[in-house]
Amino acid sequence: MASHFTTSACRLDGDAFVSHLAWSKMDSIAAMTASTIDDDDKETHQIMFINNEGQTIQNSSITHDYEANVFDWQPNGRVLAIGWADGTLHSIQRLVVVRINLGTYL
């Protein structure tokens, strides 16, 4: 079996940088963490979604004040779970966000 690799530029606004990326196993969609630092040195962290062409899916990002420590797709590829550095957990199904604060459950 032959392997083929292609490169698609994933362009982000400003000085944003990507630190992690995870592809859904069922859909042609990937989630990636992106961080920016503004002129006042304030960091903004977000999860963004891209298609298999490397294009950002508009109006689908989740912005948070803390960095995403971990995120992964459910094995069926339909739900993404995100654990943020402040203890908040987001569960995203079909790009609808459910927020859970783990502090109330621990």
VMD Tcl script that builds the backbone (N, CA, C; Angstrom):
set m [mol new atoms 318]
animate dup $m
set s [atomselect $m all]
$s set {name element resname resid chain x y z} {
  {N N MET 1 A 0.840 -1.162 0.000}
  {CA C MET 1 A 0.000 0.000 0.000}
  {C C MET 1 A 0.891 1.232 0.000}
  {N N ALA 2 A 0.580 2.188 -0.852}
  {CA C ALA 2 A 1.345 3.429 -0.960}
  {C C ALA 2 A 0.774 4.483 -0.025}
  {N N SER 3 A 1.630 5.327 0.481}
  {CA C SER 3 A 1.202 6.455 1.311}
  {C C SER 3 A 1.387 7.731 0.524}
  {N N HIS 4 A 0.448 8.617 0.660}
  {CA C HIS 4 A 0.521 9.904 -0.011}
  {C C HIS 4 A 0.383 11.000 1.031}
  {N N PHE 5 A 1.245 11.972 0.961}
  {CA C PHE 5 A 1.206 13.080 1.900}
  {C C PHE 5 A 1.003 14.368 1.120}
  {N N THR 6 A 0.117 15.189 1.612}
  {CA C THR 6 A -0.103 16.489 1.002}
  {C C THR 6 A 0.015 17.555 2.082}
  {N N THR 7 A 0.293 18.745 1.678}
  {CA C THR 7 A 0.408 19.855 2.605}
  {C C THR 7 A -0.640 20.895 2.269}
  {N N SER 8 A -1.397 21.272 3.278}
  {CA C SER 8 A -2.367 22.360 3.132}
  {C C SER 8 A -2.023 23.413 4.169}
  {N N ALA 9 A -1.872 24.625 3.732}
  {CA C ALA 9 A -1.559 25.703 4.673}
  {C C ALA 9 A -2.801 26.031 5.487}
  {N N CYS 10 A -2.642 26.067 6.795}
  {CA C CYS 10 A -3.724 26.454 7.690}
  {C C CYS 10 A -3.388 27.843 8.192}
  {N N ARG 11 A -3.991 28.836 7.614}
  {CA C ARG 11 A -3.656 30.214 7.925}
  {C C ARG 11 A -4.482 30.733 9.096}
  {N N LEU 12 A -3.793 31.322 10.060}
  {CA C LEU 12 A -4.442 31.909 11.212}
  {C C LEU 12 A -4.189 33.404 11.204}
  {N N ASP 13 A -5.075 34.146 11.837}
  {CA C ASP 13 A -4.934 35.595 11.895}
  {C C ASP 13 A -3.803 35.999 12.836}
  {N N GLY 14 A -3.150 37.080 12.509}
  {CA C GLY 14 A -2.145 37.668 13.396}
  {C C GLY 14 A -1.009 36.730 13.722}
  {N N ASP 15 A -0.612 36.748 14.993}
  {CA C ASP 15 A 0.514 35.944 15.458}
  {C C ASP 15 A 0.069 34.661 16.149}
  {N N ALA 16 A -1.084 34.138 15.801}
  {CA C ALA 16 A -1.585 32.920 16.435}
  {C C ALA 16 A -0.677 31.748 16.106}
  {N N PHE 17 A -0.526 30.861 17.088}
  {CA C PHE 17 A 0.259 29.655 16.853}
  {C C PHE 17 A -0.526 28.437 17.308}
  {N N VAL 18 A -0.289 27.319 16.653}
  {CA C VAL 18 A -0.991 26.068 16.932}
  {C C VAL 18 A -0.051 25.150 17.699}
  {N N SER 19 A -0.554 24.550 18.788}
  {CA C SER 19 A 0.299 23.650 19.560}
  {C C SER 19 A -0.154 22.191 19.498}
  {N N HIS 20 A -1.433 21.920 19.237}
  {CA C HIS 20 A -1.934 20.548 19.148}
  {C C HIS 20 A -2.998 20.462 18.060}
  {N N LEU 21 A -3.127 19.274 17.485}
  {CA C LEU 21 A -4.130 19.037 16.458}
  {C C LEU 21 A -4.603 17.597 16.577}
  {N N ALA 22 A -5.914 17.365 16.449}
  {CA C ALA 22 A -6.467 16.013 16.497}
  {C C ALA 22 A -7.566 15.883 15.456}
  {N N TRP 23 A -7.462 14.868 14.611}
  {CA C TRP 23 A -8.464 14.607 13.567}
  {C C TRP 23 A -9.577 13.729 14.114}
  {N N SER 24 A -10.808 14.036 13.727}
  {CA C SER 24 A -11.936 13.169 14.020}
  {C C SER 24 A -11.776 11.894 13.196}
  {N N LYS 25 A -12.129 10.772 13.792}
  {CA C LYS 25 A -12.004 9.496 13.073}
  {C C LYS 25 A -13.174 9.237 12.126}
  {N N MET 26 A -14.255 10.030 12.255}
  {CA C MET 26 A -15.436 9.804 11.435}
  {C C MET 26 A -15.678 10.893 10.389}
  {N N ASP 27 A -15.330 12.125 10.715}
  {CA C ASP 27 A -15.607 13.245 9.828}
  {C C ASP 27 A -14.306 13.844 9.327}
  {N N SER 28 A -14.379 14.576 8.263}
  {CA C SER 28 A -13.201 15.270 7.718}
  {C C SER 28 A -13.029 16.606 8.431}
  {N N ILE 29 A -12.812 16.523 9.745}
  {CA C ILE 29 A -12.679 17.721 10.562}
  {C C ILE 29 A -11.583 17.482 11.603}
  {N N ALA 30 A -10.838 18.524 11.880}
  {CA C ALA 30 A -9.801 18.453 12.903}
  {C C ALA 30 A -10.008 19.580 13.900}
  {N N ALA 31 A -9.637 19.318 15.137}
  {CA C ALA 31 A -9.642 20.348 16.176}
  {C C ALA 31 A -8.196 20.706 16.459}
  {N N MET 32 A -7.934 21.986 16.665}
  {CA C MET 32 A -6.570 22.405 16.975}
  {C C MET 32 A -6.602 23.509 18.013}
  {N N THR 33 A -5.574 23.523 18.854}
  {CA C THR 33 A -5.456 24.605 19.829}
  {C C THR 33 A -4.684 25.737 19.182}
  {N N ALA 34 A -5.154 26.939 19.413}
  {CA C ALA 34 A -4.472 28.123 18.902}
  {C C ALA 34 A -4.384 29.131 20.043}
  {N N SER 35 A -3.240 29.778 20.148}
  {CA C SER 35 A -3.033 30.783 21.195}
  {C C SER 35 A -2.523 32.062 20.566}
  {N N THR 36 A -2.958 33.181 21.133}
  {CA C THR 36 A -2.484 34.487 20.679}
  {C C THR 36 A -2.105 35.309 21.902}
  {N N ILE 37 A -1.230 36.258 21.681}
  {CA C ILE 37 A -0.844 37.214 22.712}
  {C C ILE 37 A -1.048 38.599 22.116}
  {N N ASP 38 A -1.867 39.421 22.797}
  {CA C ASP 38 A -2.138 40.751 22.262}
  {C C ASP 38 A -1.051 41.747 22.667}
  {N N ASP 39 A -1.227 42.986 22.295}
  {CA C ASP 39 A -0.228 44.032 22.570}
  {C C ASP 39 A -0.018 44.277 24.057}
  {N N ASP 40 A -1.015 43.925 24.893}
  {CA C ASP 40 A -0.902 44.087 26.342}
  {C C ASP 40 A -0.419 42.806 27.023}
  {N N ASP 41 A 0.117 41.870 26.241}
  {CA C ASP 41 A 0.624 40.573 26.725}
  {C C ASP 41 A -0.464 39.684 27.332}
  {N N LYS 42 A -1.723 39.899 26.953}
  {CA C LYS 42 A -2.806 39.032 27.405}
  {C C LYS 42 A -2.915 37.845 26.444}
  {N N GLU 43 A -2.887 36.655 27.028}
  {CA C GLU 43 A -3.005 35.439 26.222}
  {C C GLU 43 A -4.469 35.062 26.054}
  {N N THR 44 A -4.822 34.637 24.866}
  {CA C THR 44 A -6.138 34.093 24.574}
  {C C THR 44 A -5.933 32.716 23.963}
  {N N HIS 45 A -6.687 31.755 24.439}
  {CA C HIS 45 A -6.560 30.382 23.962}
  {C C HIS 45 A -7.893 29.958 23.356}
  {N N GLN 46 A -7.805 29.159 22.307}
  {CA C GLN 46 A -9.036 28.690 21.682}
  {C C GLN 46 A -8.824 27.350 21.015}
  {N N ILE 47 A -9.933 26.667 20.830}
  {CA C ILE 47 A -9.987 25.471 20.006}
  {C C ILE 47 A -10.653 25.906 18.713}
  {N N MET 48 A -9.990 25.616 17.612}
  {CA C MET 48 A -10.530 25.955 16.293}
  {C C MET 48 A -10.731 24.658 15.521}
  {N N PHE 49 A -11.581 24.712 14.535}
  {CA C PHE 49 A -11.875 23.535 13.722}
  {C C PHE 49 A -11.543 23.823 12.275}
  {N N ILE 50 A -10.933 22.842 11.631}
  {CA C ILE 50 A -10.574 22.972 10.219}
  {C C ILE 50 A -11.088 21.760 9.459}
  {N N ASN 51 A -11.295 21.944 8.155}
  {CA C ASN 51 A -11.707 20.827 7.321}
  {C C ASN 51 A -10.473 20.170 6.705}
  {N N ASN 52 A -10.681 19.152 5.909}
  {CA C ASN 52 A -9.548 18.419 5.343}
  {C C ASN 52 A -8.795 19.200 4.265}
  {N N GLU 53 A -9.274 20.379 3.914}
  {CA C GLU 53 A -8.567 21.260 2.993}
  {C C GLU 53 A -7.690 22.262 3.741}
  {N N GLY 54 A -7.735 22.213 5.083}
  {CA C GLY 54 A -6.963 23.150 5.884}
  {C C GLY 54 A -7.652 24.482 6.096}
  {N N GLN 55 A -8.930 24.571 5.726}
  {CA C GLN 55 A -9.682 25.809 5.875}
  {C C GLN 55 A -10.369 25.848 7.239}
  {N N THR 56 A -10.281 26.984 7.907}
  {CA C THR 56 A -10.944 27.156 9.193}
  {C C THR 56 A -12.449 27.157 8.998}
  {N N ILE 57 A -13.153 26.407 9.821}
  {CA C ILE 57 A -14.609 26.391 9.777}
  {C C ILE 57 A -15.082 27.621 10.537}
  {N N GLN 58 A -15.731 28.513 9.849}
  {CA C GLN 58 A -16.127 29.804 10.402}
  {C C GLN 58 A -17.132 29.651 11.550}
  {N N ASN 59 A -17.034 30.547 12.521}
  {CA C ASN 59 A -17.950 30.606 13.666}
  {C C ASN 59 A -18.000 29.304 14.457}
  {N N SER 60 A -16.873 28.623 14.571}
  {CA C SER 60 A -16.868 27.352 15.289}
  {C C SER 60 A -15.800 27.284 16.376}
  {N N SER 61 A -15.117 28.377 16.662}
  {CA C SER 61 A -14.055 28.309 17.660}
  {C C SER 61 A -14.609 28.496 19.070}
  {N N ILE 62 A -13.873 27.986 20.052}
  {CA C ILE 62 A -14.216 28.109 21.459}
  {C C ILE 62 A -13.069 28.850 22.118}
  {N N THR 63 A -13.338 30.010 22.681}
  {CA C THR 63 A -12.304 30.841 23.288}
  {C C THR 63 A -12.346 30.692 24.802}
  {N N HIS 64 A -11.155 30.654 25.403}
  {CA C HIS 64 A -11.050 30.475 26.847}
  {C C HIS 64 A -9.844 31.253 27.353}
  {N N ASP 65 A -9.887 31.670 28.610}
  {CA C ASP 65 A -8.766 32.419 29.189}
  {C C ASP 65 A -7.586 31.519 29.555}
  {N N TYR 66 A -7.836 30.219 29.683}
  {CA C TYR 66 A -6.783 29.288 30.064}
  {C C TYR 66 A -6.487 28.326 28.918}
  {N N GLU 67 A -5.301 27.773 28.933}
  {CA C GLU 67 A -4.860 26.857 27.882}
  {C C GLU 67 A -5.577 25.514 27.986}
  {N N ALA 68 A -5.815 24.897 26.851}
  {CA C ALA 68 A -6.371 23.544 26.827}
  {C C ALA 68 A -5.243 22.569 27.149}
  {N N ASN 69 A -5.373 21.862 28.275}
  {CA C ASN 69 A -4.348 20.889 28.662}
  {C C ASN 69 A -4.445 19.605 27.854}
  {N N VAL 70 A -5.664 19.222 27.540}
  {CA C VAL 70 A -5.881 17.971 26.823}
  {C C VAL 70 A -7.186 18.083 26.034}
  {N N PHE 71 A -7.207 17.448 24.881}
  {CA C PHE 71 A -8.461 17.298 24.143}
  {C C PHE 71 A -8.338 16.092 23.238}
  {N N ASP 72 A -9.478 15.435 23.032}
  {CA C ASP 72 A -9.475 14.247 22.180}
  {C C ASP 72 A -10.898 13.964 21.725}
  {N N TRP 73 A -10.989 13.310 20.585}
  {CA C TRP 73 A -12.280 12.917 20.034}
  {C C TRP 73 A -12.723 11.604 20.667}
  {N N GLN 74 A -14.012 11.462 20.883}
  {CA C GLN 74 A -14.590 10.191 21.294}
  {C C GLN 74 A -14.268 9.170 20.188}
  {N N PRO 75 A -14.116 7.888 20.526}
  {CA C PRO 75 A -13.740 6.914 19.489}
  {C C PRO 75 A -14.611 6.933 18.234}
  {N N ASN 76 A -15.908 7.283 18.351}
  {CA C ASN 76 A -16.736 7.336 17.147}
  {C C ASN 76 A -16.524 8.636 16.367}
  {N N GLY 77 A -15.709 9.558 16.910}
  {CA C GLY 77 A -15.351 10.774 16.191}
  {C C GLY 77 A -16.387 11.867 16.175}
  {N N ARG 78 A -17.450 11.737 16.933}
  {CA C ARG 78 A -18.538 12.717 16.892}
  {C C ARG 78 A -18.504 13.733 18.037}
  {N N VAL 79 A -17.808 13.413 19.122}
  {CA C VAL 79 A -17.764 14.285 20.298}
  {C C VAL 79 A -16.307 14.592 20.627}
  {N N LEU 80 A -16.027 15.858 20.906}
  {CA C LEU 80 A -14.689 16.283 21.319}
  {C C LEU 80 A -14.768 16.728 22.774}
  {N N ALA 81 A -13.892 16.191 23.618}
  {CA C ALA 81 A -13.807 16.609 25.016}
  {C C ALA 81 A -12.542 17.439 25.180}
  {N N ILE 82 A -12.665 18.582 25.885}
  {CA C ILE 82 A -11.540 19.495 26.102}
  {C C ILE 82 A -11.399 19.736 27.596}
  {N N GLY 83 A -10.193 19.547 28.117}
  {CA C GLY 83 A -9.895 19.869 29.507}
  {C C GLY 83 A -9.019 21.105 29.555}
  {N N TRP 84 A -9.506 22.171 30.197}
  {CA C TRP 84 A -8.782 23.439 30.281}
  {C C TRP 84 A -7.983 23.507 31.577}
  {N N ALA 85 A -6.968 24.347 31.604}
  {CA C ALA 85 A -6.065 24.471 32.745}
  {C C ALA 85 A -6.764 24.947 34.020}
  {N N ASP 86 A -7.936 25.570 33.913}
  {CA C ASP 86 A -8.653 26.031 35.108}
  {C C ASP 86 A -9.601 24.979 35.665}
  {N N GLY 87 A -9.584 23.763 35.114}
  {CA C GLY 87 A -10.439 22.684 35.598}
  {C C GLY 87 A -11.771 22.571 34.900}
  {N N THR 88 A -12.023 23.425 33.925}
  {CA C THR 88 A -13.272 23.367 33.172}
  {C C THR 88 A -13.164 22.299 32.091}
  {N N LEU 89 A -14.237 21.597 31.868}
  {CA C LEU 89 A -14.311 20.584 30.816}
  {C C LEU 89 A -15.394 20.999 29.840}
  {N N HIS 90 A -15.065 21.021 28.555}
  {CA C HIS 90 A -16.055 21.265 27.506}
  {C C HIS 90 A -16.251 19.971 26.732}
  {N N SER 91 A -17.479 19.699 26.398}
  {CA C SER 91 A -17.822 18.577 25.541}
  {C C SER 91 A -18.536 19.160 24.333}
  {N N ILE 92 A -18.046 18.848 23.153}
  {CA C ILE 92 A -18.590 19.444 21.938}
  {C C ILE 92 A -19.112 18.339 21.033}
  {N N GLN 93 A -20.385 18.435 20.710}
  {CA C GLN 93 A -20.991 17.494 19.785}
  {C C GLN 93 A -21.615 18.294 18.659}
  {N N ARG 94 A -21.172 18.026 17.450}
  {CA C ARG 94 A -21.648 18.764 16.273}
  {C C ARG 94 A -21.484 20.268 16.465}
  {N N LEU 95 A -20.352 20.633 17.084}
  {CA C LEU 95 A -19.948 22.010 17.334}
  {C C LEU 95 A -20.924 22.770 18.241}
  {N N VAL 96 A -21.630 22.030 19.128}
  {CA C VAL 96 A -22.442 22.632 20.185}
  {C C VAL 96 A -21.698 22.380 21.492}
  {N N VAL 97 A -21.427 23.434 22.261}
  {CA C VAL 97 A -20.583 23.340 23.446}
  {C C VAL 97 A -21.417 23.111 24.699}
  {N N VAL 98 A -20.990 22.147 25.518}
  {CA C VAL 98 A -21.543 21.927 26.847}
  {C C VAL 98 A -20.409 22.162 27.823}
  {N N ARG 99 A -20.622 23.059 28.793}
  {CA C ARG 99 A -19.567 23.410 29.738}
  {C C ARG 99 A -19.842 22.776 31.094}
  {N N ILE 100 A -18.818 22.149 31.660}
  {CA C ILE 100 A -18.913 21.527 32.980}
  {C C ILE 100 A -17.731 22.044 33.786}
  {N N ASN 101 A -17.993 22.538 34.992}
  {CA C ASN 101 A -16.921 22.942 35.885}
  {C C ASN 101 A -16.648 21.765 36.813}
  {N N LEU 102 A -15.483 21.152 36.688}
  {CA C LEU 102 A -15.170 19.956 37.465}
  {C C LEU 102 A -15.096 20.231 38.959}
  {N N GLY 103 A -14.878 21.479 39.358}
  {CA C GLY 103 A -14.795 21.816 40.768}
  {C C GLY 103 A -16.045 21.437 41.538}
  {N N THR 104 A -17.196 21.424 40.899}
  {CA C THR 104 A -18.435 21.071 41.580}
  {C C THR 104 A -18.599 19.558 41.728}
  {N N TYR 105 A -17.799 18.787 41.001}
  {CA C TYR 105 A -17.932 17.325 41.050}
  {C C TYR 105 A -16.802 16.660 41.842}
  {N N LEU 106 A -15.767 17.405 42.196}
  {CA C LEU 106 A -14.620 16.816 42.885}
  {C C LEU 106 A -14.721 16.967 44.376}
}
mol reanalyze $m
mol bondsrecalc $m
mol representation Tube
mol addrep $m
